[in-house]
Amino acid sequence: MTRRPDKPLIATALSLACGLACAQASPAGAPELVASVQRVEVDGHYANGVGTSDAASQGTVRGERLTDLPLLRPGEVLETVPGLVVTQHSGDGKANQYFLRGYNLDHGTDFATWVDGVPINMPTNAHGQGYTDLNFLIPELVEKIDYRKGPYFAEDGDFSSAGSARIRLVDHLDQGLLNLSAGSNGYRRMLLGGSTSLASGPRVLGALEVQRDDGPWTTPEGVRKFNGLVKISDGDHARGWSATAMDYTNHWTSTDQVPLSLIQDGTLGRFSALDPTDGGNSTRAFVSGEWHAHDDRGYTNLSAWAEHYKLKLWSNFTYFEDDTTRGDQFEQKEARNVVGGQAVRGWQHALFGNDSTTEAGVSVRRDHIDVGLLHTQARIPFATVSNDHVGETEVAAYVQNTTTWTSWLRTLLGLRDDHVFMGVKALQAPADGGHASGNKLSPKVSLILGPWAKTEFFANAGRGFHSNDARGVVANAGTADAVPALVASKGEELGLRSEIVPGLQTSLAFWRLDSDSELVYAADAGDTEANGASKRHGIELNNHLVLNRWLLVDADMAWTHARYADANANGATGNFIGNAVGRVGLLGVTLHQLGPWSAGLVTRFIGAYPLSQDNALRAPSAIVSNLLLRRELTPRVSLQLDVLNLFDRKFYDIAYEQDYRVAPTAPVVPNGVTVHPGEPRAFRVSLDIKL
């Protein structure tokens, strides 16, 4: 898709957030640091509190929290990360759009995600660098989400400058489950899952999901999703292992963004497409395994995984701008095999007489990618733009030390060393092939002070990076448009977390994040587009109020100032960053097990944001509310109603500035605005049966 750009800080902090405040996500078997202060705890929802984290913006969401949240799409589980927004600009088989800390993360750049230890971000992806497709995720199987923001943690590497999330799946289900759902616009879903124990001891978890959905679109979306998972595990926290196998496939037709002017003048229906043949299909299969052991002297965690992934996307964002005869639709395709692993060892020891833990880790990842770009008409190719075979290897090592110096001072020091090796065989244009490499050394430091009066303070700083698409790096090596293999970032944060008010967990973070460049490879256009360096700073305020055993209130706010470091960067006027969302808010009220009833109401606000670098074009703000009502009919049977977009508000999931031509004889519209509307009010009814 052709898009316009698709002083240390002082701060204080107050955060609750939908389940924050957990310690730095340690390998299974790493010890937790716990302060002896009274905590607010809500069984089944949160694992947070003073004394459990190394930054004000770090935390854990427990999977049970998701059962009280109405979700339109699986990827929205990440909206439990305070300040993170998940939207969609295409069909529901494509990776979501993610927004955090003033970044349009596109489909995943600068936010790293793992599921059961498997990295989900795809470097050198056919569509977008760091592409993060979570449509295979089954929310009911999520045990917890450990999240971090900023480049302050040595365990996190590529794509984690703005933040990261480690999603862990449950090892077993206490009871089998059968979920049958139906709703508006042809929505149907079946989920069957259960666990058993083998005679030899290991537990086995199995799940099967089938989903159909046409959506509100004039051209039915026709989502056809199949998802299966098997997980076997044994042992406990002290010593154990697990292995996971997953297979997923999805086919869909997409209604992509369309010109706003055509909706406003009535030429095009709000949910209509200009090219009804856009869409895609995707498959993913992976196996992963981990082994961990923990004793008084330390801990060890070993993990490995292998994955096969395929993607085909047909898109047409400029309609007839380039080809007035056949149109501008193109196909992005890839097939990749990925293998990788990680080894982590921690030692618990004394440092100058103080309790200390030193952790060292090494990791490796190898991607073999066949990736191409073709011109198509109604999904039929008629010309090849590029056809590349890419080999990409990432190798990393890190060490970090956590030491408790006094009852009120703890430090976290880390150093990470990353190397990437890229090889491109350009079958269509051999001159664009070749090799490239890069490396980054990333120091990290955190100080944790307190607690005093059930309040602790944090100071964090570190360097991070994201990799660039290997095709853009190699093809432009030695030219004026040369781009580095790894793009550095630098972040700082001051914050606090407090439980001084009974029943309230609150945190405030004041942060800054500078990047040497924005996303470099414009994969939507199959082209390299280097953007200038950027600077961001902001404030996050998060609150989690437990009024009593059954009533919870979440209130999150994030404000960001995002600009290019240099005025008139990228050959354009101004220094605003397109699609940099500056204000995000969330208010959630949850009634949990009030007799046979449960309910959740979540309202999300996204402020207006610039589309053009001169700020002349802006996207309007958006606000949407989702409601969940659940009634337990018997101890084993419950009925649930989800009302999505409860007040049927008209809003846009995403807007872009771009050029386009809507018909062969129409004029080209320069610097136009295209939008993908948010979905209207929809109802879903689910019958949950515990087997």
HUMOKA-V978539 format. One record per residue. N is the residue number from 0. RES is the residue in three letters. SS is DSSP state (@ for helix, = for strand, . for the rest). Layout:
# HUMOKA-V978539
n=N res=RES ss=SS
n=N res=RES ss=SS
This chain:
# HUMOKA-V978539
n=0 res=MET ss=.
n=1 res=THR ss=.
n=2 res=ARG ss=.
n=3 res=ARG ss=.
n=4 res=PRO ss=.
n=5 res=ASP ss=.
n=6 res=LYS ss=.
n=7 res=PRO ss=.
n=8 res=LEU ss=.
n=9 res=ILE ss=.
n=10 res=ALA ss=.
n=11 res=THR ss=.
n=12 res=ALA ss=.
n=13 res=LEU ss=.
n=14 res=SER ss=.
n=15 res=LEU ss=.
n=16 res=ALA ss=.
n=17 res=CYS ss=.
n=18 res=GLY ss=.
n=19 res=LEU ss=.
n=20 res=ALA ss=.
n=21 res=CYS ss=.
n=22 res=ALA ss=.
n=23 res=GLN ss=.
n=24 res=ALA ss=.
n=25 res=SER ss=.
n=26 res=PRO ss=.
n=27 res=ALA ss=.
n=28 res=GLY ss=.
n=29 res=ALA ss=.
n=30 res=PRO ss=.
n=31 res=GLU ss=.
n=32 res=LEU ss=.
n=33 res=VAL ss=.
n=34 res=ALA ss=.
n=35 res=SER ss=.
n=36 res=VAL ss=.
n=37 res=GLN ss=.
n=38 res=ARG ss=.
n=39 res=VAL ss=.
n=40 res=GLU ss=.
n=41 res=VAL ss=.
n=42 res=ASP ss=.
n=43 res=GLY ss=.
n=44 res=HIS ss=.
n=45 res=TYR ss==
n=46 res=ALA ss=.
n=47 res=ASN ss=.
n=48 res=GLY ss=.
n=49 res=VAL ss=.
n=50 res=GLY ss=.
n=51 res=THR ss=.
n=52 res=SER ss=.
n=53 res=ASP ss=.
n=54 res=ALA ss=.
n=55 res=ALA ss=.
n=56 res=SER ss=.
n=57 res=GLN ss=.
n=58 res=GLY ss==
n=59 res=THR ss==
n=60 res=VAL ss==
n=61 res=ARG ss==
n=62 res=GLY ss=@
n=63 res=GLU ss=@
n=64 res=ARG ss=@
n=65 res=LEU ss=@
n=66 res=THR ss=@
n=67 res=ASP ss=@
n=68 res=LEU ss=.
n=69 res=PRO ss=.
n=70 res=LEU ss=.
n=71 res=LEU ss=.
n=72 res=ARG ss=.
n=73 res=PRO ss=@
n=74 res=GLY ss=@
n=75 res=GLU ss=@
n=76 res=VAL ss=@
n=77 res=LEU ss=@
n=78 res=GLU ss=@
n=79 res=THR ss=@
n=80 res=VAL ss=.
n=81 res=PRO ss=.
n=82 res=GLY ss=.
n=83 res=LEU ss=.
n=84 res=VAL ss==
n=85 res=VAL ss==
n=86 res=THR ss==
n=87 res=GLN ss=.
n=88 res=HIS ss=.
n=89 res=SER ss=.
n=90 res=GLY ss=.
n=91 res=ASP ss=.
n=92 res=GLY ss=.
n=93 res=LYS ss=.
n=94 res=ALA ss=.
n=95 res=ASN ss=.
n=96 res=GLN ss==
n=97 res=TYR ss==
n=98 res=PHE ss==
n=99 res=LEU ss==
n=100 res=ARG ss=.
n=101 res=GLY ss=.
n=102 res=TYR ss==
n=103 res=ASN ss==
n=104 res=LEU ss=.
n=105 res=ASP ss=.
n=106 res=HIS ss=.
n=107 res=GLY ss=.
n=108 res=THR ss=.
n=109 res=ASP ss=.
n=110 res=PHE ss==
n=111 res=ALA ss==
n=112 res=THR ss==
n=113 res=TRP ss==
n=114 res=VAL ss==
n=115 res=ASP ss=.
n=116 res=GLY ss=.
n=117 res=VAL ss==
n=118 res=PRO ss==
n=119 res=ILE ss=.
n=120 res=ASN ss=.
n=121 res=MET ss==
n=122 res=PRO ss=.
n=123 res=THR ss=.
n=124 res=ASN ss=.
n=125 res=ALA ss=.
n=126 res=HIS ss=.
n=127 res=GLY ss=.
n=128 res=GLN ss=.
n=129 res=GLY ss=.
n=130 res=TYR ss==
n=131 res=THR ss=.
n=132 res=ASP ss=.
n=133 res=LEU ss=.
n=134 res=ASN ss=.
n=135 res=PHE ss=.
n=136 res=LEU ss=.
n=137 res=ILE ss=.
n=138 res=PRO ss=@
n=139 res=GLU ss=@
n=140 res=LEU ss=@
n=141 res=VAL ss==
n=142 res=GLU ss==
n=143 res=LYS ss==
n=144 res=ILE ss==
n=145 res=ASP ss==
n=146 res=TYR ss==
n=147 res=ARG ss==
n=148 res=LYS ss==
n=149 res=GLY ss=.
n=150 res=PRO ss=.
n=151 res=TYR ss=.
n=152 res=PHE ss=.
n=153 res=ALA ss=.
n=154 res=GLU ss=.
n=155 res=ASP ss=.
n=156 res=GLY ss=.
n=157 res=ASP ss=.
n=158 res=PHE ss=.
n=159 res=SER ss=.
n=160 res=SER ss=.
n=161 res=ALA ss=.
n=162 res=GLY ss==
n=163 res=SER ss==
n=164 res=ALA ss==
n=165 res=ARG ss==
n=166 res=ILE ss==
n=167 res=ARG ss==
n=168 res=LEU ss==
n=169 res=VAL ss=.
n=170 res=ASP ss=.
n=171 res=HIS ss=.
n=172 res=LEU ss=.
n=173 res=ASP ss=.
n=174 res=GLN ss=.
n=175 res=GLY ss=.
n=176 res=LEU ss==
n=177 res=LEU ss==
n=178 res=ASN ss==
n=179 res=LEU ss==
n=180 res=SER ss==
n=181 res=ALA ss==
n=182 res=GLY ss==
n=183 res=SER ss=@
n=184 res=ASN ss=@
n=185 res=GLY ss=@
n=186 res=TYR ss==
n=187 res=ARG ss==
n=188 res=ARG ss==
n=189 res=MET ss==
n=190 res=LEU ss==
n=191 res=LEU ss==
n=192 res=GLY ss==
n=193 res=GLY ss==
n=194 res=SER ss==
n=195 res=THR ss==
n=196 res=SER ss==
n=197 res=LEU ss=.
n=198 res=ALA ss=.
n=199 res=SER ss=.
n=200 res=GLY ss=.
n=201 res=PRO ss=.
n=202 res=ARG ss==
n=203 res=VAL ss==
n=204 res=LEU ss==
n=205 res=GLY ss==
n=206 res=ALA ss==
n=207 res=LEU ss==
n=208 res=GLU ss==
n=209 res=VAL ss==
n=210 res=GLN ss==
n=211 res=ARG ss==
n=212 res=ASP ss==
n=213 res=ASP ss=.
n=214 res=GLY ss=.
n=215 res=PRO ss=.
n=216 res=TRP ss=.
n=217 res=THR ss=.
n=218 res=THR ss=.
n=219 res=PRO ss=.
n=220 res=GLU ss=.
n=221 res=GLY ss=.
n=222 res=VAL ss==
n=223 res=ARG ss==
n=224 res=LYS ss==
n=225 res=PHE ss==
n=226 res=ASN ss==
n=227 res=GLY ss==
n=228 res=LEU ss==
n=229 res=VAL ss==
n=230 res=LYS ss==
n=231 res=ILE ss==
n=232 res=SER ss==
n=233 res=ASP ss==
n=234 res=GLY ss==
n=235 res=ASP ss=.
n=236 res=HIS ss=.
n=237 res=ALA ss=.
n=238 res=ARG ss==
n=239 res=GLY ss==
n=240 res=TRP ss==
n=241 res=SER ss==
n=242 res=ALA ss==
n=243 res=THR ss==
n=244 res=ALA ss==
n=245 res=MET ss==
n=246 res=ASP ss==
n=247 res=TYR ss==
n=248 res=THR ss==
n=249 res=ASN ss==
n=250 res=HIS ss==
n=251 res=TRP ss==
n=252 res=THR ss==
n=253 res=SER ss=.
n=254 res=THR ss=.
n=255 res=ASP ss=.
n=256 res=GLN ss=.
n=257 res=VAL ss==
n=258 res=PRO ss==
n=259 res=LEU ss=@
n=260 res=SER ss=@
n=261 res=LEU ss=@
n=262 res=ILE ss=@
n=263 res=GLN ss=@
n=264 res=ASP ss=.
n=265 res=GLY ss=.
n=266 res=THR ss=.
n=267 res=LEU ss=.
n=268 res=GLY ss=.
n=269 res=ARG ss=.
n=270 res=PHE ss=.
n=271 res=SER ss=.
n=272 res=ALA ss=.
n=273 res=LEU ss=.
n=274 res=ASP ss=.
n=275 res=PRO ss=.
n=276 res=THR ss=.
n=277 res=ASP ss=.
n=278 res=GLY ss==
n=279 res=GLY ss==
n=280 res=ASN ss==
n=281 res=SER ss==
n=282 res=THR ss==
n=283 res=ARG ss==
n=284 res=ALA ss==
n=285 res=PHE ss==
n=286 res=VAL ss==
n=287 res=SER ss==
n=288 res=GLY ss==
n=289 res=GLU ss==
n=290 res=TRP ss==
n=291 res=HIS ss==
n=292 res=ALA ss==
n=293 res=HIS ss==
n=294 res=ASP ss==
n=295 res=ASP ss=.
n=296 res=ARG ss=.
n=297 res=GLY ss==
n=298 res=TYR ss==
n=299 res=THR ss==
n=300 res=ASN ss==
n=301 res=LEU ss==
n=302 res=SER ss==
n=303 res=ALA ss==
n=304 res=TRP ss==
n=305 res=ALA ss==
n=306 res=GLU ss==
n=307 res=HIS ss==
n=308 res=TYR ss==
n=309 res=LYS ss==
n=310 res=LEU ss==
n=311 res=LYS ss==
n=312 res=LEU ss==
n=313 res=TRP ss==
n=314 res=SER ss==
n=315 res=ASN ss=.
n=316 res=PHE ss=.
n=317 res=THR ss=.
n=318 res=TYR ss==
n=319 res=PHE ss=.
n=320 res=GLU ss=.
n=321 res=ASP ss=.
n=322 res=ASP ss=.
n=323 res=THR ss=.
n=324 res=THR ss=.
n=325 res=ARG ss=.
n=326 res=GLY ss=.
n=327 res=ASP ss=.
n=328 res=GLN ss=.
n=329 res=PHE ss==
n=330 res=GLU ss==
n=331 res=GLN ss==
n=332 res=LYS ss==
n=333 res=GLU ss==
n=334 res=ALA ss==
n=335 res=ARG ss==
n=336 res=ASN ss==
n=337 res=VAL ss==
n=338 res=VAL ss==
n=339 res=GLY ss==
n=340 res=GLY ss==
n=341 res=GLN ss==
n=342 res=ALA ss==
n=343 res=VAL ss==
n=344 res=ARG ss==
n=345 res=GLY ss==
n=346 res=TRP ss==
n=347 res=GLN ss==
n=348 res=HIS ss==
n=349 res=ALA ss==
n=350 res=LEU ss==
n=351 res=PHE ss=.
n=352 res=GLY ss=.
n=353 res=ASN ss==
n=354 res=ASP ss==
n=355 res=SER ss==
n=356 res=THR ss==
n=357 res=THR ss==
n=358 res=GLU ss==
n=359 res=ALA ss==
n=360 res=GLY ss==
n=361 res=VAL ss==
n=362 res=SER ss==
n=363 res=VAL ss==
n=364 res=ARG ss==
n=365 res=ARG ss==
n=366 res=ASP ss==
n=367 res=HIS ss==
n=368 res=ILE ss==
n=369 res=ASP ss==
n=370 res=VAL ss==
n=371 res=GLY ss==
n=372 res=LEU ss==
n=373 res=LEU ss==
n=374 res=HIS ss==
n=375 res=THR ss==
n=376 res=GLN ss==
n=377 res=ALA ss=.
n=378 res=ARG ss=.
n=379 res=ILE ss==
n=380 res=PRO ss==
n=381 res=PHE ss==
n=382 res=ALA ss==
n=383 res=THR ss==
n=384 res=VAL ss==
n=385 res=SER ss==
n=386 res=ASN ss==
n=387 res=ASP ss==
n=388 res=HIS ss==
n=389 res=VAL ss==
n=390 res=GLY ss==
n=391 res=GLU ss==
n=392 res=THR ss==
n=393 res=GLU ss==
n=394 res=VAL ss==
n=395 res=ALA ss==
n=396 res=ALA ss==
n=397 res=TYR ss==
n=398 res=VAL ss==
n=399 res=GLN ss==
n=400 res=ASN ss==
n=401 res=THR ss==
n=402 res=THR ss==
n=403 res=THR ss==
n=404 res=TRP ss==
n=405 res=THR ss==
n=406 res=SER ss=.
n=407 res=TRP ss=.
n=408 res=LEU ss==
n=409 res=ARG ss==
n=410 res=THR ss==
n=411 res=LEU ss==
n=412 res=LEU ss==
n=413 res=GLY ss==
n=414 res=LEU ss==
n=415 res=ARG ss==
n=416 res=ASP ss==
n=417 res=ASP ss==
n=418 res=HIS ss==
n=419 res=VAL ss==
n=420 res=PHE ss==
n=421 res=MET ss==
n=422 res=GLY ss==
n=423 res=VAL ss==
n=424 res=LYS ss==
n=425 res=ALA ss==
n=426 res=LEU ss=.
n=427 res=GLN ss=.
n=428 res=ALA ss=.
n=429 res=PRO ss=@
n=430 res=ALA ss=@
n=431 res=ASP ss=@
n=432 res=GLY ss=.
n=433 res=GLY ss==
n=434 res=HIS ss==
n=435 res=ALA ss==
n=436 res=SER ss==
n=437 res=GLY ss==
n=438 res=ASN ss==
n=439 res=LYS ss==
n=440 res=LEU ss==
n=441 res=SER ss==
n=442 res=PRO ss==
n=443 res=LYS ss==
n=444 res=VAL ss==
n=445 res=SER ss==
n=446 res=LEU ss==
n=447 res=ILE ss==
n=448 res=LEU ss==
n=449 res=GLY ss==
n=450 res=PRO ss==
n=451 res=TRP ss==
n=452 res=ALA ss=.
n=453 res=LYS ss=.
n=454 res=THR ss==
n=455 res=GLU ss==
n=456 res=PHE ss==
n=457 res=PHE ss==
n=458 res=ALA ss==
n=459 res=ASN ss==
n=460 res=ALA ss==
n=461 res=GLY ss==
n=462 res=ARG ss==
n=463 res=GLY ss==
n=464 res=PHE ss==
n=465 res=HIS ss==
n=466 res=SER ss==
n=467 res=ASN ss=.
n=468 res=ASP ss=.
n=469 res=ALA ss=@
n=470 res=ARG ss=@
n=471 res=GLY ss=@
n=472 res=VAL ss=@
n=473 res=VAL ss=@
n=474 res=ALA ss=@
n=475 res=ASN ss=.
n=476 res=ALA ss=.
n=477 res=GLY ss=.
n=478 res=THR ss=.
n=479 res=ALA ss=.
n=480 res=ASP ss=.
n=481 res=ALA ss=.
n=482 res=VAL ss=.
n=483 res=PRO ss=.
n=484 res=ALA ss=.
n=485 res=LEU ss==
n=486 res=VAL ss==
n=487 res=ALA ss==
n=488 res=SER ss==
n=489 res=LYS ss==
n=490 res=GLY ss==
n=491 res=GLU ss==
n=492 res=GLU ss==
n=493 res=LEU ss==
n=494 res=GLY ss==
n=495 res=LEU ss==
n=496 res=ARG ss==
n=497 res=SER ss==
n=498 res=GLU ss=.
n=499 res=ILE ss=.
n=500 res=VAL ss=.
n=501 res=PRO ss=.
n=502 res=GLY ss=.
n=503 res=LEU ss==
n=504 res=GLN ss==
n=505 res=THR ss==
n=506 res=SER ss==
n=507 res=LEU ss==
n=508 res=ALA ss==
n=509 res=PHE ss==
n=510 res=TRP ss==
n=511 res=ARG ss==
n=512 res=LEU ss==
n=513 res=ASP ss==
n=514 res=SER ss==
n=515 res=ASP ss=.
n=516 res=SER ss=.
n=517 res=GLU ss=.
n=518 res=LEU ss=.
n=519 res=VAL ss=.
n=520 res=TYR ss==
n=521 res=ALA ss==
n=522 res=ALA ss=@
n=523 res=ASP ss=@
n=524 res=ALA ss=@
n=525 res=GLY ss=.
n=526 res=ASP ss==
n=527 res=THR ss==
n=528 res=GLU ss=.
n=529 res=ALA ss=.
n=530 res=ASN ss=.
n=531 res=GLY ss=.
n=532 res=ALA ss=.
n=533 res=SER ss==
n=534 res=LYS ss==
n=535 res=ARG ss==
n=536 res=HIS ss==
n=537 res=GLY ss==
n=538 res=ILE ss==
n=539 res=GLU ss==
n=540 res=LEU ss==
n=541 res=ASN ss==
n=542 res=ASN ss==
n=543 res=HIS ss==
n=544 res=LEU ss==
n=545 res=VAL ss==
n=546 res=LEU ss==
n=547 res=ASN ss==
n=548 res=ARG ss=.
n=549 res=TRP ss=.
n=550 res=LEU ss==
n=551 res=LEU ss==
n=552 res=VAL ss==
n=553 res=ASP ss==
n=554 res=ALA ss==
n=555 res=ASP ss==
n=556 res=MET ss==
n=557 res=ALA ss==
n=558 res=TRP ss==
n=559 res=THR ss==
n=560 res=HIS ss==
n=561 res=ALA ss==
n=562 res=ARG ss==
n=563 res=TYR ss==
n=564 res=ALA ss=.
n=565 res=ASP ss=.
n=566 res=ALA ss=.
n=567 res=ASN ss=.
n=568 res=ALA ss=@
n=569 res=ASN ss=@
n=570 res=GLY ss=@
n=571 res=ALA ss=.
n=572 res=THR ss=.
n=573 res=GLY ss=.
n=574 res=ASN ss=.
n=575 res=PHE ss==
n=576 res=ILE ss=.
n=577 res=GLY ss=.
n=578 res=ASN ss=.
n=579 res=ALA ss=.
n=580 res=VAL ss=.
n=581 res=GLY ss=.
n=582 res=ARG ss==
n=583 res=VAL ss==
n=584 res=GLY ss==
n=585 res=LEU ss==
n=586 res=LEU ss==
n=587 res=GLY ss==
n=588 res=VAL ss==
n=589 res=THR ss==
n=590 res=LEU ss==
n=591 res=HIS ss==
n=592 res=GLN ss==
n=593 res=LEU ss==
n=594 res=GLY ss=.
n=595 res=PRO ss=.
n=596 res=TRP ss==
n=597 res=SER ss==
n=598 res=ALA ss==
n=599 res=GLY ss==
n=600 res=LEU ss==
n=601 res=VAL ss==
n=602 res=THR ss==
n=603 res=ARG ss==
n=604 res=PHE ss==
n=605 res=ILE ss==
n=606 res=GLY ss=.
n=607 res=ALA ss=.
n=608 res=TYR ss==
n=609 res=PRO ss==
n=610 res=LEU ss=.
n=611 res=SER ss=.
n=612 res=GLN ss=.
n=613 res=ASP ss=.
n=614 res=ASN ss=.
n=615 res=ALA ss=.
n=616 res=LEU ss=.
n=617 res=ARG ss==
n=618 res=ALA ss==
n=619 res=PRO ss=.
n=620 res=SER ss=.
n=621 res=ALA ss==
n=622 res=ILE ss==
n=623 res=VAL ss==
n=624 res=SER ss==
n=625 res=ASN ss==
n=626 res=LEU ss==
n=627 res=LEU ss==
n=628 res=LEU ss==
n=629 res=ARG ss==
n=630 res=ARG ss==
n=631 res=GLU ss==
n=632 res=LEU ss==
n=633 res=THR ss==
n=634 res=PRO ss=.
n=635 res=ARG ss=.
n=636 res=VAL ss==
n=637 res=SER ss==
n=638 res=LEU ss==
n=639 res=GLN ss==
n=640 res=LEU ss==
n=641 res=ASP ss==
n=642 res=VAL ss==
n=643 res=LEU ss==
n=644 res=ASN ss=.
n=645 res=LEU ss=.
n=646 res=PHE ss=.
n=647 res=ASP ss=.
n=648 res=ARG ss=.
n=649 res=LYS ss=.
n=650 res=PHE ss=.
n=651 res=TYR ss==
n=652 res=ASP ss==
n=653 res=ILE ss==
n=654 res=ALA ss==
n=655 res=TYR ss==
n=656 res=GLU ss==
n=657 res=GLN ss==
n=658 res=ASP ss==
n=659 res=TYR ss==
n=660 res=ARG ss==
n=661 res=VAL ss=.
n=662 res=ALA ss=.
n=663 res=PRO ss=.
n=664 res=THR ss=.
n=665 res=ALA ss=.
n=666 res=PRO ss=.
n=667 res=VAL ss=.
n=668 res=VAL ss==
n=669 res=PRO ss==
n=670 res=ASN ss==
n=671 res=GLY ss==
n=672 res=VAL ss==
n=673 res=THR ss==
n=674 res=VAL ss==
n=675 res=HIS ss==
n=676 res=PRO ss==
n=677 res=GLY ss=.
n=678 res=GLU ss=.
n=679 res=PRO ss=.
n=680 res=ARG ss=.
n=681 res=ALA ss==
n=682 res=PHE ss==
n=683 res=ARG ss==
n=684 res=VAL ss==
n=685 res=SER ss==
n=686 res=LEU ss==
n=687 res=ASP ss==
n=688 res=ILE ss==
n=689 res=LYS ss==
n=690 res=LEU ss=.
